[in-house]
Amino acid sequence: MSSLPSTGLVDLTRLGLALAGNALRHPRTFDAEGVFREWARRAAVRRNTDNLRINFLVKKLILVGSADLSRQILSLPPSQGSFSAGSLKRSAMAFLAAHALTISDDESWNRRRAFNETVLQPARRHEFAPQFVRYTLQAFAPSIAGVDDLRAAMGRAMLGVVFGGAASPRLVGEIEALFALVQNPVKRVLTAPFSYFKRARFYESLRALWQAQNEARRPSLVQMAGRSVSSLGDTELLEQIPHWMFTFTGSATDLVTRTLTLITNTPDVQRRVMEELTSAAPLDGQAFESAPLPFIEACLVETGHLYPPVTRTFHRTVRGATLDGAQFPAGTEIMHLFPLFTADLAGADSPSFNPARWLEVSAPQCAFDPFLGGARRCPGRSLILLICKTALASLLLQHRLTVKAPGIGAASLPAQFPSRGLSFAGV
């Protein structure tokens, strides 16, 4: 790691003071990740580097701040011989799904990736796309007065897309609670064995739904999984499902909320979006079910680049590696911090919401992709974009919603999307 600049005791002191200051000034909205991100950015600038070795005394971590280096790491299939899932990520996710694709390597990753691609169909419009559009429109039919309502609607859409509407609504709360335990190891330990009881009950429900899928008439991802020829065992197969579920009420809800906010605060963009929606209306017609909605998709892609719904990921070199002149000794923990990559679009000091750039022939060859890239590219990208486009269509055309947020305007965007203060209103 000698090839990379390293932080020192002075940097750690600055980080501690910044965390304490933010906690004292904003106790209700304390943002540890935001403080860490700004501290890391400043530390890297002082050393004129994108990638930085962070020395926490008892633990060392390489922070990848270069989109190009991150892309090179992500382009490689996960392997014990190169870059595997980070130790923290592996131990956290193993609580919920020890066979999850996101913590798999080598041949296990190949098998699970092939299964996920068969079910999610990333290379084309999904076979069940018309039905998935209808599930989503039904889920968004009730009134939406805030983020909680929007998240609940995405949960209902998930029950339709993943299970064909055959699952109990309580599964939405269960998967959210379990992912909260994945993200909070302290709470997971303090609540054991109750947390493991919740996990066991959750999988009992999944197993019952899986066994009943042969009798199901409504198209769903579970039905598609049942039709696929797979070398996965039942337990291994069931452990692919939680990630499909949480994406709806997690990162997809954030992406829809932020995109809706940016669209309704940028008049030129909103006008173009409404023209595209009007040409595809009515929403319950066959024309809409097959409409590609390219400009709305561009809005989602642009939002994902400006405000990544997933802000970080972790890897580890088991045997050591060298990439782009950077040395990664065996056992090195690596953190990709995606918001550091977004300056390649507009400059960190003057971000703008310009979705049209993604429709141009000379669209930005941006190295950062919020859905990741290369071998590790999200297999559900096309499907979740379809759900998000449909949700936005309902929110804009049926509910006529606008969203106001602190610092968000046609000519002003903050470096971080506001975590509080969003105000929903109908036109």
C-alpha positions as CSV (number, residue, x, y, z in Angstrom):
1,M,0.0,0.0,0.0
2,S,3.1,2.3,0.0
3,S,2.1,3.5,-3.5
4,L,-1.0,5.3,-2.1
5,P,-0.9,8.3,0.2
6,S,-2.1,7.6,3.7
7,T,-4.0,9.6,6.3
8,G,-2.3,10.3,9.7
9,L,-3.2,11.2,13.2
10,V,-4.0,14.8,12.4
11,D,-6.6,13.6,9.8
12,L,-8.2,11.3,12.4
13,T,-8.4,14.1,14.8
14,R,-10.1,16.3,12.2
15,L,-12.6,13.5,11.5
16,G,-13.4,13.0,15.2
17,L,-14.0,16.8,15.6
18,A,-16.1,16.9,12.4
19,L,-18.3,14.0,13.6
20,A,-18.7,15.5,17.1
21,G,-19.5,18.9,15.7
22,N,-22.1,17.6,13.3
23,A,-23.7,15.5,16.1
24,L,-23.9,18.5,18.4
25,R,-25.3,21.0,15.8
26,H,-27.7,18.5,14.1
27,P,-28.6,15.8,16.7
28,R,-31.8,14.8,14.9
29,T,-30.3,14.8,11.4
30,F,-26.8,13.6,12.3
31,D,-25.2,12.4,9.0
32,A,-22.0,10.4,9.8
33,E,-21.6,9.2,6.2
34,G,-21.9,12.8,4.8
35,V,-19.3,14.0,7.3
36,F,-17.0,11.1,6.5
37,R,-17.4,11.7,2.7
38,E,-16.5,15.4,3.0
39,W,-13.5,14.6,5.3
40,A,-12.2,12.0,2.9
41,R,-12.6,14.4,-0.1
42,R,-10.6,17.1,1.7
43,A,-7.9,14.6,2.8
44,A,-7.6,13.4,-0.8
45,V,-7.4,16.9,-2.2
46,R,-4.6,17.8,0.3
47,R,-2.6,14.9,-1.0
48,N,-3.5,15.5,-4.7
49,T,-4.9,12.0,-5.1
50,D,-8.2,10.2,-5.9
51,N,-7.4,7.0,-4.0
52,L,-6.3,7.1,-0.4
53,R,-5.2,4.7,2.3
54,I,-7.1,5.5,5.4
55,N,-5.2,4.5,8.5
56,F,-7.6,3.9,11.5
57,L,-4.6,2.7,13.6
58,V,-6.1,-0.7,14.3
59,K,-7.5,-1.1,10.8
60,K,-6.5,0.1,7.4
61,L,-8.8,0.7,4.5
62,I,-8.3,1.9,0.9
63,L,-10.8,4.5,-0.2
64,V,-11.4,4.3,-4.0
65,G,-12.2,7.9,-5.1
66,S,-11.4,7.3,-8.7
67,A,-14.3,6.3,-11.0
68,D,-11.8,4.7,-13.4
69,L,-10.2,2.5,-10.7
70,S,-13.6,1.6,-9.3
71,R,-14.7,0.6,-12.8
72,Q,-11.7,-1.7,-13.2
73,I,-12.4,-3.5,-9.9
74,L,-16.1,-3.9,-10.7
75,S,-15.3,-5.2,-14.2
76,L,-13.8,-8.3,-12.8
77,P,-16.0,-11.3,-11.8
78,P,-15.9,-11.7,-8.0
79,S,-13.1,-14.2,-7.1
80,Q,-11.0,-15.3,-4.2
81,G,-8.1,-14.8,-6.6
82,S,-8.8,-11.1,-7.2
83,F,-11.5,-8.9,-5.6
84,S,-14.1,-10.5,-3.3
85,A,-16.9,-9.0,-1.2
86,G,-15.6,-6.9,1.8
87,S,-15.5,-8.6,5.2
88,L,-18.1,-6.3,6.7
89,K,-20.4,-6.7,3.7
90,R,-20.0,-10.5,3.7
91,S,-20.6,-10.9,7.4
92,A,-23.6,-8.5,7.4
93,M,-25.3,-10.0,4.4
94,A,-24.6,-13.6,5.5
95,F,-27.1,-13.0,8.4
96,L,-29.9,-12.7,5.9
97,A,-28.7,-14.7,2.9
98,A,-25.4,-16.6,3.0
99,H,-25.9,-17.6,-0.6
100,A,-26.7,-14.1,-1.9
101,L,-25.2,-13.2,-5.3
102,T,-23.7,-10.0,-3.8
103,I,-21.3,-12.0,-1.6
104,S,-20.6,-14.9,-4.0
105,D,-17.3,-15.8,-5.7
106,D,-16.0,-17.9,-8.6
107,E,-18.2,-20.8,-9.6
108,S,-20.9,-20.1,-7.0
109,W,-21.2,-16.6,-8.4
110,N,-21.4,-17.9,-12.0
111,R,-24.3,-20.2,-11.1
112,R,-26.2,-17.6,-9.1
113,R,-25.6,-14.9,-11.6
114,A,-27.0,-17.1,-14.4
115,F,-30.1,-17.9,-12.3
116,N,-30.7,-14.2,-11.6
117,E,-30.3,-13.2,-15.2
118,T,-32.8,-16.0,-16.2
119,V,-35.4,-14.6,-13.8
120,L,-34.7,-10.8,-14.2
121,Q,-34.0,-10.8,-18.0
122,P,-31.5,-7.9,-18.0
123,A,-30.8,-8.0,-21.7
124,R,-34.4,-7.3,-22.9
125,R,-37.8,-6.0,-21.9
126,H,-39.1,-8.6,-19.4
127,E,-41.4,-11.2,-20.7
128,F,-43.9,-10.2,-17.9
129,A,-43.5,-6.5,-18.4
130,P,-47.2,-5.7,-19.2
131,Q,-48.3,-7.5,-16.0
132,F,-45.6,-5.8,-14.0
133,V,-46.7,-2.4,-15.2
134,R,-50.3,-3.2,-14.2
135,Y,-49.2,-4.4,-10.7
136,T,-47.3,-1.1,-10.3
137,L,-50.2,1.1,-11.4
138,Q,-52.5,-0.7,-9.0
139,A,-50.0,-0.2,-6.2
140,F,-49.9,3.5,-6.8
141,A,-53.6,4.1,-7.2
142,P,-54.2,5.2,-3.5
143,S,-53.3,8.8,-2.6
144,I,-49.6,9.7,-2.0
145,A,-49.0,12.4,0.6
146,G,-45.3,11.8,1.4
147,V,-42.3,9.6,1.2
148,D,-43.9,7.0,3.6
149,D,-46.9,6.6,1.3
150,L,-44.6,6.3,-1.7
151,R,-42.5,3.6,0.0
152,A,-45.7,1.8,0.9
153,A,-46.8,1.9,-2.8
154,M,-43.5,0.5,-3.8
155,G,-44.0,-2.3,-1.3
156,R,-47.3,-3.2,-2.8
157,A,-45.7,-3.2,-6.3
158,M,-43.0,-5.5,-5.0
159,L,-45.7,-8.0,-3.7
160,G,-47.1,-8.1,-7.2
161,V,-43.9,-8.2,-9.2
162,V,-42.1,-10.7,-7.0
163,F,-45.0,-12.9,-5.9
164,G,-47.9,-12.1,-8.2
165,G,-49.8,-10.5,-5.3
166,A,-50.1,-13.8,-3.5
167,A,-47.9,-12.8,-0.5
168,S,-49.1,-11.3,2.8
169,P,-48.5,-7.5,3.1
170,R,-46.6,-8.2,6.3
171,L,-43.7,-9.4,4.2
172,V,-43.0,-5.8,3.2
173,G,-42.4,-4.9,6.9
174,E,-40.4,-8.1,7.5
175,I,-37.9,-7.6,4.7
176,E,-37.4,-3.9,5.7
177,A,-36.8,-5.0,9.3
178,L,-34.3,-7.7,8.3
179,F,-32.4,-5.4,6.0
180,A,-32.2,-2.9,8.9
181,L,-30.5,-5.6,10.9
182,V,-28.1,-6.3,8.0
183,Q,-27.1,-2.7,8.0
184,N,-26.8,-2.4,11.8
185,P,-24.6,-5.2,13.2
186,V,-24.8,-3.7,16.8
187,K,-28.6,-4.0,16.8
188,R,-28.4,-7.4,15.2
189,V,-26.2,-8.7,18.1
190,L,-28.2,-6.9,20.8
191,T,-31.5,-8.4,19.6
192,A,-30.3,-11.9,19.1
193,P,-31.8,-14.5,19.2
194,F,-35.0,-12.6,18.4
195,S,-33.4,-11.4,15.1
196,Y,-32.8,-15.0,14.1
197,F,-36.3,-15.9,14.9
198,K,-37.6,-13.1,12.6
199,R,-35.3,-14.5,9.9
200,A,-36.6,-18.0,10.3
201,R,-40.2,-16.9,10.2
202,F,-39.5,-14.9,7.0
203,Y,-38.0,-17.9,5.2
204,E,-40.9,-20.1,6.3
205,S,-43.1,-17.6,4.4
206,L,-40.8,-17.7,1.4
207,R,-40.7,-21.4,1.3
208,A,-44.5,-21.7,1.5
209,L,-44.8,-19.2,-1.4
210,W,-42.2,-21.1,-3.4
211,Q,-44.0,-24.4,-2.9
212,A,-47.3,-22.8,-4.0
213,Q,-45.9,-21.1,-7.1
214,N,-46.8,-24.1,-9.3
215,E,-50.5,-23.3,-8.6
216,A,-50.1,-19.6,-9.2
217,R,-51.8,-18.1,-12.2
218,R,-50.4,-14.6,-12.1
219,P,-47.0,-13.9,-13.6
220,S,-44.3,-13.0,-11.1
221,L,-40.5,-13.4,-10.6
222,V,-41.2,-16.4,-8.3
223,Q,-43.2,-18.0,-11.1
224,M,-40.4,-17.3,-13.6
225,A,-37.9,-18.8,-11.1
226,G,-40.0,-21.9,-10.9
227,R,-40.0,-22.2,-14.7
228,S,-36.2,-21.9,-15.0
229,V,-33.8,-24.8,-15.2
230,S,-31.3,-24.2,-12.4
231,S,-28.6,-26.0,-10.6
232,L,-29.4,-24.1,-7.4
233,G,-30.7,-26.0,-4.4
234,D,-33.9,-24.8,-2.7
235,T,-32.2,-22.9,0.1
236,E,-29.7,-21.3,-2.3
237,L,-32.6,-20.3,-4.6
238,L,-34.7,-18.8,-1.8
239,E,-31.8,-16.7,-0.7
240,Q,-31.8,-14.9,-4.0
241,I,-35.3,-13.5,-3.4
242,P,-34.7,-11.0,-0.5
243,H,-32.6,-8.7,-2.6
244,W,-35.3,-8.6,-5.3
245,M,-37.7,-7.6,-2.5
246,F,-35.8,-4.9,-0.7
247,T,-34.7,-3.1,-3.9
248,F,-38.3,-1.8,-4.2
249,T,-38.7,-0.2,-0.8
250,G,-35.0,0.7,-0.5
251,S,-32.9,2.1,-3.4
252,A,-35.8,2.2,-5.9
253,T,-38.0,4.3,-3.5
254,D,-35.1,6.8,-3.1
255,L,-34.5,7.0,-6.8
256,V,-38.2,7.6,-7.6
257,T,-38.5,10.2,-4.8
258,R,-35.4,12.1,-5.9
259,T,-36.3,12.0,-9.6
260,L,-39.9,13.2,-8.9
261,T,-38.4,16.1,-6.9
262,L,-35.9,17.1,-9.6
263,I,-38.5,16.8,-12.4
264,T,-41.1,19.0,-10.7
265,N,-38.5,21.6,-9.8
266,T,-37.1,21.9,-13.4
267,P,-39.9,23.4,-15.6
268,D,-38.3,22.6,-19.0
269,V,-37.7,19.0,-17.9
270,Q,-41.2,18.6,-16.5
271,R,-42.8,20.0,-19.7
272,R,-40.9,17.4,-21.8
273,V,-41.8,14.6,-19.4
274,M,-45.5,15.5,-19.5
275,E,-45.5,15.5,-23.3
276,E,-44.0,12.0,-23.3
277,L,-46.5,10.8,-20.8
278,T,-49.4,12.3,-22.7
279,S,-48.4,10.7,-25.9
280,A,-48.4,7.3,-24.1
281,A,-51.6,7.7,-22.2
282,P,-54.0,6.3,-21.0
283,L,-51.9,4.6,-18.3
284,D,-54.2,1.5,-18.3
285,G,-53.9,1.0,-22.0
286,Q,-51.7,-1.3,-24.1
287,A,-49.9,1.6,-25.7
288,F,-48.6,2.7,-22.3
289,E,-47.6,-0.9,-21.3
290,S,-45.3,-1.1,-24.3
291,A,-44.1,2.6,-24.2
292,P,-40.3,2.8,-23.7
293,L,-40.5,6.3,-22.2
294,P,-36.9,7.2,-23.0
295,F,-36.9,10.7,-21.5
296,I,-38.3,9.6,-18.2
297,E,-35.7,6.8,-18.1
298,A,-33.0,9.5,-18.8
299,C,-34.4,11.4,-15.8
300,L,-33.9,8.3,-13.6
301,V,-30.4,7.7,-15.0
302,E,-29.4,11.4,-14.4
303,T,-30.7,11.3,-10.9
304,G,-28.9,8.1,-10.2
305,H,-25.6,9.8,-11.3
306,L,-26.2,13.0,-9.3
307,Y,-27.5,11.3,-6.2
308,P,-26.6,7.6,-6.1
309,P,-29.3,5.7,-4.2
310,V,-26.6,3.2,-3.2
311,T,-23.7,5.3,-2.0
312,R,-21.0,2.7,-1.3
313,T,-19.8,-0.9,-1.6
314,F,-17.0,-2.9,-0.1
315,H,-14.4,-5.3,-1.5
316,R,-11.4,-7.2,-0.3
317,T,-8.3,-8.6,-1.9
318,V,-7.8,-12.1,-0.6
319,R,-4.4,-12.7,-2.2
320,G,-3.4,-9.2,-3.2
321,A,-3.6,-7.3,-6.5
322,T,-2.3,-4.4,-8.5
323,L,-4.5,-2.2,-10.6
324,D,-3.9,1.2,-12.2
325,G,-0.6,1.5,-10.4
326,A,-2.3,1.0,-7.0
327,Q,-1.1,-1.9,-4.8
328,F,-3.6,-3.9,-2.8
329,P,-1.8,-6.3,-0.5
330,A,-3.5,-9.6,0.6
331,G,-6.4,-8.9,3.0
332,T,-6.8,-5.3,2.0
333,E,-10.3,-3.9,2.7
334,I,-11.6,-1.5,-0.1
335,M,-14.4,1.0,0.1
336,H,-15.9,2.6,-3.1
337,L,-17.6,5.9,-2.2
338,F,-19.8,6.6,-5.2
339,P,-20.8,10.2,-4.5
340,L,-17.1,11.1,-5.0
341,F,-17.4,10.0,-8.7
342,T,-20.3,12.3,-9.8
343,A,-18.1,15.4,-10.6
344,D,-17.5,13.9,-14.0
345,L,-20.9,15.1,-15.2
346,A,-21.0,18.8,-14.3
347,G,-18.4,19.7,-11.8
348,A,-18.9,19.4,-8.0
349,D,-19.5,23.2,-7.6
350,S,-22.2,23.5,-10.3
351,P,-24.3,20.3,-10.6
352,S,-27.3,20.6,-12.9
353,F,-30.2,18.3,-13.7
354,N,-29.9,17.7,-17.4
355,P,-31.4,14.3,-18.4
356,A,-31.3,15.2,-22.1
357,R,-27.6,14.5,-22.1
358,W,-28.3,10.7,-21.9
359,L,-30.3,10.8,-25.2
360,E,-27.7,12.5,-27.3
361,V,-25.3,10.8,-29.7
362,S,-22.4,12.2,-27.7
363,A,-23.9,11.1,-24.4
364,P,-21.3,11.3,-21.5
365,Q,-19.0,8.3,-21.4
366,C,-19.3,8.4,-17.6
367,A,-17.2,5.8,-15.9
368,F,-19.5,5.7,-12.8
369,D,-22.7,3.8,-13.2
370,P,-25.2,3.8,-10.3
371,F,-26.2,0.2,-11.3
372,L,-22.5,-0.7,-11.3
373,G,-20.9,-2.1,-14.4
374,G,-18.9,-4.8,-16.0
375,A,-19.3,-8.4,-14.7
376,R,-21.0,-7.0,-11.5
377,R,-23.6,-4.9,-13.3
378,C,-27.0,-5.1,-11.6
379,P,-29.0,-7.9,-13.3
380,G,-32.3,-6.1,-12.3
381,R,-31.4,-2.8,-13.9
382,S,-33.9,-3.0,-16.8
383,L,-36.7,-4.3,-14.6
384,I,-36.4,-1.8,-11.8
385,L,-36.2,1.1,-14.3
386,L,-39.5,-0.2,-15.8
387,I,-41.1,-0.1,-12.3
388,C,-39.7,3.3,-11.5
389,K,-40.9,4.8,-14.9
390,T,-44.3,3.4,-14.2
391,A,-44.4,4.8,-10.7
392,L,-43.3,8.2,-11.9
393,A,-46.0,8.1,-14.6
394,S,-48.7,7.5,-12.0
395,L,-47.3,10.2,-9.6
396,L,-47.1,12.8,-12.4
397,L,-50.1,12.0,-14.6
398,Q,-52.6,10.6,-12.2
399,H,-51.7,12.2,-8.8
400,R,-50.3,15.4,-10.4
401,L,-47.7,15.6,-7.6
402,T,-45.0,18.1,-7.0
403,V,-42.3,17.9,-4.4
404,K,-40.4,20.7,-2.8
405,A,-37.1,20.1,-1.0
406,P,-34.6,22.3,0.8
407,G,-32.0,23.7,-1.7
408,I,-33.6,22.1,-4.8
409,G,-34.4,24.4,-7.6
410,A,-34.2,24.8,-11.3
411,A,-30.8,26.5,-11.0
412,S,-29.5,25.1,-7.7
413,L,-28.7,21.6,-6.5
414,P,-27.0,20.8,-3.3
415,A,-24.1,18.3,-3.2
416,Q,-26.2,15.9,-1.2
417,F,-29.9,15.3,-1.6
418,P,-31.9,16.5,1.5
419,S,-32.7,13.7,3.9
420,R,-35.6,15.8,5.5
421,G,-37.9,18.6,4.6
422,L,-39.6,17.1,1.5
423,S,-43.1,18.5,0.9
424,F,-45.6,16.7,-1.4
425,A,-48.5,18.6,-3.0
426,G,-51.0,17.9,-5.7
427,V,-51.4,20.4,-8.6
